Amino acid sequence: MTVQRSARFDTDLERQFRWYLLETDLDAVHAVALATRFAEAVDAALEFLRLSPEIGRRRFRTYPDLAGTRSWKVAKPFHRFIIFYRIDSESSSPNACWKATADWRGEGKAALRQLNP
């Protein structure tokens, strides 16, 4: 099974990585270390999903256009971030990585609809 990251997924990761670098009150060394730990945690989650793609929770069952979307949390201490992805016979396709806040539910469904065929 391969992982095919969407442009939206990469944009989400880059935005969060840059936030750790530029928006925290950490000195540069600690900010880089934190951003790197985040990227490594996401990479580890993607590798886990590559090996066990069906483990993720099925989402949005009542929305036919989002059928097949699954989710998986990034490991602690970044467990507020959720990877949304779909699987087919050959690949796992992460579509987004969002912070789990109350407002992602409505906004997230609309964004996922744009990403899913």
Secondary structure as a PSIPRED ss2 file (coil, helix, strand):
# PSIPRED VFORMAT (PSIPRED V4.0)

   1 M C   1.000  0.000  0.000
   2 T E   0.000  0.000  1.000
   3 V E   0.000  0.000  1.000
   4 Q C   1.000  0.000  0.000
   5 R C   1.000  0.000  0.000
   6 S C   1.000  0.000  0.000
   7 A H   0.000  1.000  0.000
   8 R H   0.000  1.000  0.000
   9 F H   0.000  1.000  0.000
  10 D H   0.000  1.000  0.000
  11 T H   0.000  1.000  0.000
  12 D H   0.000  1.000  0.000
  13 L H   0.000  1.000  0.000
  14 E H   0.000  1.000  0.000
  15 R H   0.000  1.000  0.000
  16 Q H   0.000  1.000  0.000
  17 F H   0.000  1.000  0.000
  18 R H   0.000  1.000  0.000
  19 W H   0.000  1.000  0.000
  20 Y H   0.000  1.000  0.000
  21 L H   0.000  1.000  0.000
  22 L H   0.000  1.000  0.000
  23 E C   1.000  0.000  0.000
  24 T C   1.000  0.000  0.000
  25 D C   1.000  0.000  0.000
  26 L C   1.000  0.000  0.000
  27 D C   1.000  0.000  0.000
  28 A H   0.000  1.000  0.000
  29 V H   0.000  1.000  0.000
  30 H H   0.000  1.000  0.000
  31 A H   0.000  1.000  0.000
  32 V H   0.000  1.000  0.000
  33 A H   0.000  1.000  0.000
  34 L H   0.000  1.000  0.000
  35 A H   0.000  1.000  0.000
  36 T H   0.000  1.000  0.000
  37 R H   0.000  1.000  0.000
  38 F H   0.000  1.000  0.000
  39 A H   0.000  1.000  0.000
  40 E H   0.000  1.000  0.000
  41 A H   0.000  1.000  0.000
  42 V H   0.000  1.000  0.000
  43 D H   0.000  1.000  0.000
  44 A H   0.000  1.000  0.000
  45 A H   0.000  1.000  0.000
  46 L H   0.000  1.000  0.000
  47 E H   0.000  1.000  0.000
  48 F H   0.000  1.000  0.000
  49 L H   0.000  1.000  0.000
  50 R H   0.000  1.000  0.000
  51 L H   0.000  1.000  0.000
  52 S C   1.000  0.000  0.000
  53 P H   0.000  1.000  0.000
  54 E H   0.000  1.000  0.000
  55 I H   0.000  1.000  0.000
  56 G C   1.000  0.000  0.000
  57 R E   0.000  0.000  1.000
  58 R E   0.000  0.000  1.000
  59 R C   1.000  0.000  0.000
  60 F C   1.000  0.000  0.000
  61 R C   1.000  0.000  0.000
  62 T C   1.000  0.000  0.000
  63 Y C   1.000  0.000  0.000
  64 P H   0.000  1.000  0.000
  65 D H   0.000  1.000  0.000
  66 L H   0.000  1.000  0.000
  67 A C   1.000  0.000  0.000
  68 G C   1.000  0.000  0.000
  69 T C   1.000  0.000  0.000
  70 R E   0.000  0.000  1.000
  71 S E   0.000  0.000  1.000
  72 W E   0.000  0.000  1.000
  73 K E   0.000  0.000  1.000
  74 V C   1.000  0.000  0.000
  75 A C   1.000  0.000  0.000
  76 K C   1.000  0.000  0.000
  77 P C   1.000  0.000  0.000
  78 F C   1.000  0.000  0.000
  79 H C   1.000  0.000  0.000
  80 R C   1.000  0.000  0.000
  81 F E   0.000  0.000  1.000
  82 I E   0.000  0.000  1.000
  83 I E   0.000  0.000  1.000
  84 F E   0.000  0.000  1.000
  85 Y E   0.000  0.000  1.000
  86 R E   0.000  0.000  1.000
  87 I E   0.000  0.000  1.000
  88 D C   1.000  0.000  0.000
  89 S C   1.000  0.000  0.000
  90 E C   1.000  0.000  0.000
  91 S E   0.000  0.000  1.000
  92 S E   0.000  0.000  1.000
  93 S E   0.000  0.000  1.000
  94 P E   0.000  0.000  1.000
  95 N E   0.000  0.000  1.000
  96 A E   0.000  0.000  1.000
  97 C E   0.000  0.000  1.000
  98 W E   0.000  0.000  1.000
  99 K E   0.000  0.000  1.000
 100 A C   1.000  0.000  0.000
 101 T C   1.000  0.000  0.000
 102 A C   1.000  0.000  0.000
 103 D C   1.000  0.000  0.000
 104 W H   0.000  1.000  0.000
 105 R H   0.000  1.000  0.000
 106 G H   0.000  1.000  0.000
 107 E H   0.000  1.000  0.000
 108 G H   0.000  1.000  0.000
 109 K H   0.000  1.000  0.000
 110 A H   0.000  1.000  0.000
 111 A H   0.000  1.000  0.000
 112 L H   0.000  1.000  0.000
 113 R H   0.000  1.000  0.000
 114 Q H   0.000  1.000  0.000
 115 L H   0.000  1.000  0.000
 116 N C   1.000  0.000  0.000
 117 P C   1.000  0.000  0.000
